[in-house]
Amino acid sequence: MKPSNKTPVRKTATGRRYVSRLTQNTLAVIMAGGRGERLKQLTDHRCKPATHFGGKFRIIDFVLSNCLNSGIRRVSVLTQYKSHSLVQHIQRGWGYLRGEFGEFIEIIPAQQQLGQLWYRGTADAVYQNLDIIRLHRPRHVLVLAGDHIYKMDYGPMIAYHVENKADITVGVVEVPKEQAAGAFGVMTVDARNRVLRFAEKPQNPDGVPGREHLALGSMGIYVFNARLLERMLDENAKNPETSHDFGKNIIPAALDKMKVFAYPFRDVRTRAQQYWRDVGTVDAYYEANMELVHVHPELNIYDEQWPIWTYQRQHPPAKFVLDDDGRRGMAVNSMVSGGCIISGAQVSESLLFSNCRVDERSVIDRAVILPDVRVGANCIVKHAILDTGCVVPDGMQIGMNPQEDASRFHVSEKGVVLVTRDMLLKLRRAED
């Protein structure tokens, strides 16, 4: 399913036409080169933004959909680490914008613009592509992380930036202080949300005024005035003592001499904290996927007013076959994508991506099964993630014996068993 070529004009407190003009003059730059090392073997063959999520999507689909649904149709995607599957996905699923209308989603690979150097940080990634950004002549540049799960209208944030006459605006979420410690860039703000301090992953973060148990964590979303961004990046690039990173260097250095504001990510109407997840670890990735099988998940992927677009192969409907005692094909409290066949097996509280097969008398419980997985007969898979292309042999048990799982697969801090095709092939070779 593809959105129409007509840019949507959304109702906001500041006026639909006003916000629409702002988004039309904005270039979104998506940082999609992350290794995703904390996802362990899930990113052995792909970058984090290309990782599957939610039954049919890739992680990057959420930020791309946010851009289009917000009326931002000029998007540059910066890639670097193991980008083939990401590039392929964007080319297949996101190539329908009309260049003659000034719309595009362009993929910009790392090109060693500074001699032999690859990207040295998030700020350097944008700096090395300033020539391309200048060609589009944006008024504002919206820098986005390509590896988070959330739905957000960027229009009100850009309007907030303009109305405050800000130089930089940073998107923030409210998180418990114990969760923010050592994990988030944390901002300290005044009553008007002007940023006073920015600390990169502090162990004892400052609280929100009046709600000291919460901290303002950076979402990795920044709005810049385009010309100011150029000057700041040029100055940063000349300093060999920095990490060339927005969170560590650019934002802290701007606080004393520029107007930097925090934009709380809340519902425009209710002011409630919105859904946002950093799925950067195996446990966080597993939990965010598993939340979707709840009766009323916080992330509504069935929202027709804010659809998540993607590319998916054409598959027949999911099928459940056999109805005998002990081998009844069924799924309960689960999501099952197209092309799946549950043949005399039981699936409960699980999420199956496209084109998966589960054979008779097998049990799948609280598992995330990525595309093209085959689970043989008489298997048990519990509290696990099976990566793309896994072939689980007949009779294998996963998630039943922690010591045995640890010797064969990766087991997370919370006991989630991560199984990849390479791990299973290694086991098979050892047995032969």
N, C-alpha and C positions, 0 to 999 in steps of 0.2 A: 504494500500500500504506500502511495506517495502523496505528499501534500501538494496542493495546487501551487501554481506559479505566482498567484496573487499574494502579496505580503499581508499577513493578518494585522489588523489594527485592534489592539486589546484595550479594554476599559481600564483605566487607572485613575487614581486620585488626582493626578496632575494633568489629565486630559489625553484622549486617545491620539489625536493628531500630533500633539507636541511630542509624546513618547515615540510615535512612529517616525517622526523626522530624526530624532536622536539615534534610533537603532539603525536607520538607513545610512547614517553617516558614521557608523561604528564598524571597525574591523575586529573580528574575534580571532585571537591567536591561541590555538590549543596546544599545550605542551603534552605531546604524546610519545615521548621517547623514553619513558621510564622503564627501568629494568624490572621493578617489582620483585626484588630479591627476597623480601619477607614472605612472598607467596611460594617460596621454595620451588619444587619441581614443576609447578603449574606454569612457570614462565621459562622453562628450559628451552622452549621452541617458539615463544611468542613474547611480545612486550605486554606489560600489564593492561594498557587500554584495549588490547585485542582479546583479552581473556573473556570467555563466555560468561553470561550472567542471566539469571531470570528465566530460563527455559528456552529462549529464542534470540536473546540479544547478545551484544558485546558491550563491555563497560563503556566504551567511547560513544555508543549510541545515545547515552543519556545526555551528555554535554552537547552533542551535535543536534539532538532533538530540541534541547533547550534553546539553542541559537535560532533554529528555524521557527519554533513556536513563539519566540520573542520578537520575530521580525528581523533578525540579523541574518542576512543571506550573503555575507562576504566573510568567508571563514578560511583561515590558513592553519593547516595541521602540521606541526613540526615533529618529524620522526627521527629516530636514531637507532635504538637498540632492537634487533631482531624484528624488523618492521614488515616483513613480507606479508604475513597474514593480515596485518592491519591495513596495509596498502590495498591488498586484494579485496578486503571487505569494503573499504570506502569506495573503491572503483566500481564494485558490483552493485552496491546498495545506495550510494549517495551521489551518483553521477547525473542526476536528472535536472539540476538547476540550469537556468538559461543564461548563458554568457552574454547574449545580446541585451539582456535586461540588467547587466551588472551584477549578476548572481554567480557565486562560485563556491565550491569547497575544494581548495587546492592543497595538494600534498607536497610538502617541502622537505626533502631528505637532508640530512646533515651533509654539508658539502666542503668542509674544511676551508671555510672562507678566510681563516687566519693562518695560512700555511698548513702545518701538520696537526693542528689542534682540532679535536672534536669539541663538542659542547662542554664547557667547563662548569656550567651551572645554568639555572633557569634564565637568569638575566643575560648570560652570554649567548644562549640559544636564540633569544630575540635579537640581540645585538648583531649577531652574524647574519641576520636576515633583514636588517633595516632597509637595505636597498629595495627589496621586494615590497616591504611594507610601504615605503614612500611612493611606490608606483600606484598604489591604491588610494592615496591621498585621503586617509580617514581623518575625521575630526577627533575621534576618540578611539583608543585601542583597549579592547577588553581581553585581558590575559586570563586564560582558563587552564586549570588542570584537567587532563583527559582521563583521570583514573578514579573518579568518585561517582557515587550513585546518588542522584537527587533530581528533583524537578524544580526548575526555577525560572521565573520570568525576569530576564536581565534588564528589561525596559525600565522598571521603577528604580533599579539600582543606578542606572546611567542618569536618569532624571534627578535622583538624589544627589549624585555627584555634581551635576550642573547647578542645581539650586543652591547648594552649599558653596559654590565657587571653589570647589576642592581642586587641589593639584593631583591627589591620588585618593582613591576610595578602595577600601579593602572589605571584601565580604567576610562576615564572621558568623559563627554559630556559638550558641551557649552550651557549654559542656560542663559536667561536674569537675571540680578542681582536681580530684584524684585521677580522673580519666585524662585530663589535659596535661598533667605533670609528665614531662619527658616525652610527650607525643605530639603536641601542637605548638605552633607559634602562637603566643598569647599577647593580646593587646590590653593596655590599660587606657581607659577613656575618661573624658569629663562628661558633664551632664548633657552636652550637645553631641556626644559621640565623636568628638575630635580625639584623635589618638595622641596620648601623652608619652607612652612607652611601648616598645615592641620587644619582646623577649623570645628568642628561638628555643623552643622546647625546654622551658625552665622546670626545675624540680619542685619549686614552690611558687606556682603562678599567682598573680594578683587576681582578686575576685571582681565581680561586677558590682558597681556601687548599689548598695541596698540589697544585694543578693550575693553575699560573700561566698556562698558555697558553690557558685558557678564562675566559670572563666570564659572569656571571649577568645575562641580558637579561630585561627585563620583558615579559611576554606581554600586558599590558593587561588582566589579570584581577585583581580585588580582592574580598576578602571583608571586609565591615564589619559591626560591630554596628550595628543600625539607628538607635538613638537617638544613638549617637556620630556617625554619618554626618550626621545632621541638624544637630548642633551644629557640626561642622567645616565643612559647606557654608554654613551661615548666617554663620559667622565669615569665611570666605573671600569670600563675596559682598559683605561690607561693606568689603573692601579693594580700592580701585581700582587698586592698584599691581601686582596679580597678573595672570597669564594665565588664571586660573580653570580650571586643568587639573590632573588627578590626578597625572600624572607630574612636572610642573614645580613644582607648588605644594603640593598636599594631602599627598602622601607625604613629601617632604623636611621640611615643617614639623612633621610628627608625630613625627619620629625622636627628638627630645630629650625629649619628655614622654610618649610613648606606646610601647606594645609593638607593634612592627611586625616581622612574620616573613616570610621568603621560603619559598615552597612549591615545591621542585624538581619539575618535571613529568617524572616517571619512571614506568615500569611498576610497579604496586603489588607485583607478585610478583618480577620479575627486577631491579628497580631500574635498568633501562636507560633511557637518554634516549629519550623518545617523539618521534614525528613531529610537527612544528609548522612551518608555513610562513607567512611574511608575503609574500603575493603582491602587494606594493604597486607593483612596477615591471613594465614590459612583459616584461623578461627573466625576472624571478622568476615571473611568471604563466605565461609560455610553458614554462619549465623544469618547474614543478610539474605542469602538465598533461601534458607529455611523459613525465614519470616514470611515469605511470599505464599507459603501453603496454609497460613493461618486463615481463619474465616474472614477476618477483617484486618488485613495487613496495613501497616502504616503507609507503606508505599503502594499506591494504587496504580497498577499497570493496566487496568481496564478503563482508565479515565479517558473518555472520548474528547474531552475539552483540552487535554494536554497529552496527545498520543506520543508514544515512543516509537520512532521509525527505525527500521533496520533492513538488512538484506537477509533473506532466508531462502534456502533451496526449496523447490517445489516437491512436497511429499504428500502421499495420501493421508487420510485421517488416521489417528491412533486406533488400534484394534485390540480387543480383549477376547480371547478365545479359550475354550474348554470350560466345562461346568461339571466336573466330577469331584467327588469328595477327595481332598488332598491335592487336587490340581485344578483349581478354579482361577481363571484369569480375572483379576480384579485390582482396583486401585482405590484407596480410601484416604481422604484428606491429603490429596496429592495433586500435582500438576504434571500432565503427560502431553508432550508435544507431538506434532505430526510425524508420521512415519514409524512410530513406536508400535511394537507388537508385544503384548503381555500374554504369553502362552502358558496357561495353567499355573501362573505364578501369582504371588501376593505382593502388592506394593502399598506401603502405608507411610504417611507423613514424609513423602519424598518428592523430588523434583527431577523429572526425566526430560532431557533435551531431545532434539529431533533424531529420528532414525536409530533408536535403541531397541534391542531385543532382550527379553528376559524369558528363559525357558522354564519348563514345568517343574513344579515343586520347589522353586527358588523363592526366597523371601528377601525383599528390599525394604528396609526400615530406616527412616531418618537419614536418607542418603541423597547426595547431589550427583546425578549421573549426566555427564557431558555428552555431546553428540557422538553417534556412531559407536556406541559401546555394545558389546555382546556379553551377556551373563548366561553361563551355561545352566544345565539342570542341577537341581539339588544344592544350590548355593545359598549362602547367607551373607548379606551385605548390610551392615548396620553402622550408623554414625560415621559415614565415610564420604569421600569425594572420589569418584572414578573419572579420570581425565579422558579426553577425546581418544577414541580408537582402542580403548582397553578391551581385551578379550579375556574374560574370567573363565577358567576351565571348570568343567563339571565338578561339583562337590567342594569347591573352595569356600572357606569361611573367612570373612573379613569383618573385623570389629567385634570379635568374640573372645579373642585371647590377646591381651595387650602385649605380652612379651613376644609372642609369635609375630604379631603385626609389626612391632618395632624392628624385628630382625629382617623383615622382608620389605617393608614400606616406610613411609614417613608418618610419624604420629605427632600431632601438634601438642601444645601445652595443655589444651583442654580435652585431649584424647581423640580428636578427629583423625581418621586414617586417610591419608592421601595416597592414592594408587595411580600410577601412570603406566602407559604402554611399555615404556622402557624397563620399568621395574618388573613387569610381568614377563617380558621377553628374557630378562636376565634370569628369572626363576626357571623358566622353561629350559634355557640352555644349561643351567646347573643340573637339572634333572635328566637331561639327555645323555 
